[in-house]
Amino acid sequence: MKEEKSSFIKGINEQHPAAYHQLYNEYYKVLVLYAINFLSSQQAAEDIVQDLFATMWEKKMRFLSLPSFRTYLYNSIRNASLNYLKHQNVESLYLERLASTYREITEEEDTYEEEVYRLLFRAIDKLPTRCREIFLLHMDGKKNEEIATALGISIETVKTQKKRAIQFIKEQMGTCYFLLPLCDILYSSMFFS
């Protein structure tokens, strides 16, 4: 039994596909259930576990023993779950802030709304073609992974292009005092996607 455990850890350390199949078979469901305790969302829990397994493979993680391996798995799931919850809270705060800003703009003058969108889309139209394409997919609610797959580019390229787009839009729109809350929300979205 001890030999089997050390063989499993050795397989993980050497990135043997069979060891990763065993990892999936033995730990996937348990880790998803563990994550659900924090999140109350099976889809989010599954995503977190899948991300962990992918990260382990990509970073070629090495472990000294089965106990340290298990500790790493559970700590990683807990931390990722808590980060997910923080992200959700921040997003909802920004959405509330955007809604509040929108209400203030509407109460003051309805034309502000039209001006916001006109300037926003004018700024988006000024973006380079690929950058604009990525940003519009982001605005449609696509995740970085979905955008990268759809366009056949790396996730890092997607993140970089989104960051450039948001910075450019913020610069273009930042001179209008009533647009600053919207610019801050756009700018902050690059850290949470």
C-alpha positions as CSV (number, residue, x, y, z in Angstrom):
1,M,0.0,0.0,0.0
2,K,2.8,2.4,0.9
3,E,4.6,1.5,-2.3
4,E,1.4,2.2,-4.2
5,K,1.1,5.7,-2.6
6,S,4.8,6.6,-3.4
7,S,4.3,5.3,-6.9
8,F,1.3,7.6,-7.3
9,I,3.2,10.6,-6.1
10,K,6.2,9.7,-8.3
11,G,3.8,9.5,-11.2
12,I,2.3,12.9,-10.4
13,N,5.8,14.4,-10.1
14,E,6.9,12.9,-13.4
15,Q,3.6,13.9,-15.1
16,H,2.6,10.4,-16.1
17,P,-0.9,10.5,-17.6
18,A,-1.9,7.4,-15.7
19,A,-1.2,9.2,-12.4
20,Y,-3.3,12.1,-13.5
21,H,-6.1,9.7,-14.4
22,Q,-5.8,8.2,-10.9
23,L,-5.8,11.8,-9.5
24,Y,-9.1,12.5,-11.3
25,N,-10.7,9.2,-10.3
26,E,-9.8,9.5,-6.7
27,Y,-10.0,13.2,-5.9
28,Y,-12.2,15.0,-8.4
29,K,-15.6,14.3,-6.8
30,V,-14.3,14.8,-3.3
31,L,-12.7,18.1,-4.1
32,V,-15.8,19.3,-5.9
33,L,-17.9,18.5,-2.9
34,Y,-15.3,20.3,-0.7
35,A,-15.5,23.4,-2.9
36,I,-19.3,23.3,-2.9
37,N,-19.1,23.8,0.9
38,F,-17.7,27.2,0.3
39,L,-19.5,28.2,-2.9
40,S,-22.9,26.5,-3.1
41,S,-22.4,26.3,-6.8
42,Q,-21.5,23.0,-8.4
43,Q,-20.4,24.6,-11.7
44,A,-18.0,27.0,-10.0
45,A,-16.7,24.1,-7.8
46,E,-16.0,22.0,-10.8
47,D,-14.3,24.8,-12.6
48,I,-12.0,25.4,-9.6
49,V,-11.0,21.7,-9.3
50,Q,-10.4,21.5,-13.1
51,D,-8.3,24.7,-12.9
52,L,-6.3,23.2,-10.0
53,F,-5.5,20.0,-12.0
54,A,-4.6,22.0,-15.1
55,T,-2.3,24.2,-13.0
56,M,-0.6,21.2,-11.5
57,W,0.1,19.8,-14.9
58,E,1.2,23.1,-16.5
59,K,3.5,24.1,-13.6
60,K,4.9,20.6,-13.3
61,M,4.3,20.5,-9.6
62,R,6.3,18.2,-7.4
63,F,5.4,16.8,-4.1
64,L,7.4,15.1,-1.4
65,S,4.7,12.9,0.1
66,L,1.1,11.9,-0.1
67,P,0.2,14.0,3.0
68,S,1.9,17.1,1.6
69,F,0.1,16.4,-1.7
70,R,-3.3,16.2,0.0
71,T,-2.7,19.3,2.0
72,Y,-1.8,21.1,-1.2
73,L,-5.0,20.0,-2.9
74,Y,-7.3,21.0,-0.1
75,N,-5.6,24.3,0.7
76,S,-5.6,25.2,-3.0
77,I,-9.3,24.4,-3.3
78,R,-10.1,26.4,-0.2
79,N,-8.1,29.4,-1.3
80,A,-9.5,29.4,-4.8
81,S,-13.0,29.1,-3.5
82,L,-12.5,32.1,-1.2
83,N,-10.9,34.1,-4.0
84,Y,-13.9,33.2,-6.2
85,L,-16.3,34.5,-3.4
86,K,-14.3,37.7,-3.1
87,H,-14.4,38.2,-6.8
88,Q,-18.2,37.7,-6.8
89,N,-18.5,40.3,-4.0
90,V,-16.4,42.8,-5.8
91,E,-18.3,42.3,-9.0
92,S,-21.6,42.8,-7.2
93,L,-20.3,46.0,-5.5
94,Y,-19.2,47.4,-8.8
95,L,-22.5,46.5,-10.4
96,E,-24.3,48.3,-7.6
97,R,-22.0,51.3,-8.0
98,L,-22.7,51.3,-11.8
99,A,-26.5,51.1,-11.1
100,S,-26.2,53.9,-8.6
101,T,-24.2,56.0,-11.1
102,Y,-26.7,55.2,-13.8
103,R,-29.6,56.3,-11.6
104,E,-27.8,59.6,-10.8
105,I,-27.1,60.3,-14.5
106,T,-30.7,59.5,-15.4
107,E,-32.1,61.7,-12.7
108,E,-29.9,64.6,-13.7
109,E,-30.4,64.4,-17.5
110,D,-31.3,61.5,-19.8
111,T,-28.9,62.7,-22.4
112,Y,-25.9,61.7,-20.3
113,E,-26.7,58.0,-20.9
114,E,-26.6,58.5,-24.6
115,E,-23.4,60.4,-24.3
116,V,-21.8,57.7,-22.2
117,Y,-22.6,55.0,-24.8
118,R,-21.7,57.2,-27.7
119,L,-18.3,58.0,-26.3
120,L,-17.7,54.5,-25.1
121,F,-18.4,53.0,-28.5
122,R,-16.4,55.8,-30.2
123,A,-13.5,54.8,-28.1
124,I,-14.0,51.1,-28.8
125,D,-14.1,51.9,-32.5
126,K,-10.7,53.5,-32.2
127,L,-9.1,50.3,-30.9
128,P,-6.9,48.2,-33.2
129,T,-8.9,45.5,-35.0
130,R,-7.8,42.5,-32.9
131,C,-8.0,44.4,-29.6
132,R,-11.5,45.7,-30.4
133,E,-12.6,42.1,-31.4
134,I,-11.3,40.7,-28.1
135,F,-12.9,43.6,-26.0
136,L,-16.3,43.2,-27.7
137,L,-16.3,39.5,-27.0
138,H,-15.4,40.4,-23.4
139,M,-18.3,42.8,-23.3
140,D,-20.6,40.0,-24.6
141,G,-19.7,38.1,-21.4
142,K,-17.2,35.7,-22.8
143,K,-14.5,34.4,-20.5
144,N,-10.8,34.6,-21.4
145,E,-10.6,30.9,-22.2
146,E,-13.6,31.2,-24.6
147,I,-12.2,34.2,-26.4
148,A,-8.8,32.5,-26.7
149,T,-10.3,29.4,-28.1
150,A,-12.6,31.2,-30.5
151,L,-9.8,33.4,-31.9
152,G,-7.1,30.7,-31.8
153,I,-4.8,32.8,-29.5
154,S,-3.3,32.4,-26.0
155,I,-5.2,33.3,-22.8
156,E,-2.3,35.7,-22.0
157,T,-2.8,37.5,-25.3
158,V,-6.5,37.9,-24.5
159,K,-5.6,39.3,-21.0
160,T,-3.0,41.7,-22.5
161,Q,-5.4,43.0,-25.2
162,K,-8.2,43.5,-22.7
163,K,-5.9,45.4,-20.4
164,R,-4.8,47.6,-23.3
165,A,-8.4,48.2,-24.5
166,I,-9.6,49.1,-21.0
167,Q,-6.6,51.5,-20.5
168,F,-7.2,53.1,-23.9
169,I,-11.0,53.5,-23.2
170,K,-10.3,54.9,-19.8
171,E,-7.9,57.5,-21.3
172,Q,-10.4,58.4,-24.0
173,M,-13.3,58.8,-21.7
174,G,-11.5,60.0,-18.5
175,T,-11.8,63.7,-19.4
176,C,-15.5,63.7,-18.9
177,Y,-16.3,64.1,-15.2
178,F,-19.6,62.3,-15.4
179,L,-18.0,59.3,-17.1
180,L,-15.4,58.6,-14.4
181,P,-17.4,56.0,-12.4
182,L,-18.0,54.0,-15.7
183,C,-14.3,54.3,-16.5
184,D,-13.3,53.0,-13.1
185,I,-15.6,50.1,-13.5
186,L,-14.3,49.2,-16.9
187,Y,-10.7,49.5,-15.6
188,S,-11.4,47.3,-12.6
189,S,-12.9,44.6,-14.8
190,M,-9.5,43.7,-16.2
191,F,-8.5,42.4,-12.8
192,F,-11.5,40.2,-12.3
193,S,-11.8,38.4,-15.6
